[in-house]
Amino acid sequence: MVRRGEVIIKDFEVRKPEVKEILIKTRSTLISPGTEGAFLMALSNTSSKFSQYPGYSNAGETISVRDQTSSIRIGDKVVLRDSK
């Protein structure tokens, strides 16, 4: 079980994208010491739930597209941030 202040790196299988999704091979990502640090230490302004998958922005290359109407194509360079 993952606990407050503990980091575990795991391998996992990446699922194929579903309709209206794309798959990006990440080249660079950002971890904010303030935001991710607060979640790691389960500070009062966070959900305090574990396990978590930190991070909310990345830059990379599109390697699969499941939306035929999208202007995004395989090989496109993209930058995104989580909109949740």
QUIQUIMO-V493642 format. One record per residue. N is the residue number from 1. RES is the residue in one small letter. BURIAL is b if it has 16 or more other ideal C-beta (glycine too) atoms within 10 Angstrom, else e. Layout:
# QUIQUIMO-V493642
[[N,RES,BURIAL] [N,RES,BURIAL]]
This chain:
# QUIQUIMO-V493642
[[1,m,e] [2,v,e] [3,r,e] [4,r,e] [5,g,e] [6,e,e] [7,v,e] [8,i,e] [9,i,e] [10,k,e] [11,d,e] [12,f,e] [13,e,e] [14,v,e] [15,r,e] [16,k,e] [17,p,b] [18,e,e] [19,v,e] [20,k,e] [21,e,e] [22,i,b] [23,l,b] [24,i,b] [25,k,e] [26,t,e] [27,r,e] [28,s,e] [29,t,e] [30,l,e] [31,i,e] [32,s,e] [33,p,e] [34,g,e] [35,t,e] [36,e,b] [37,g,e] [38,a,e] [39,f,b] [40,l,b] [41,m,e] [42,a,e] [43,l,e] [44,s,e] [45,n,e] [46,t,e] [47,s,e] [48,s,e] [49,k,e] [50,f,e] [51,s,e] [52,q,e] [53,y,e] [54,p,e] [55,g,e] [56,y,b] [57,s,e] [58,n,b] [59,a,e] [60,g,b] [61,e,e] [62,t,b] [63,i,e] [64,s,e] [65,v,b] [66,r,e] [67,d,e] [68,q,e] [69,t,e] [70,s,e] [71,s,e] [72,i,e] [73,r,e] [74,i,e] [75,g,e] [76,d,e] [77,k,e] [78,v,e] [79,v,e] [80,l,e] [81,r,e] [82,d,e] [83,s,e] [84,k,e]]
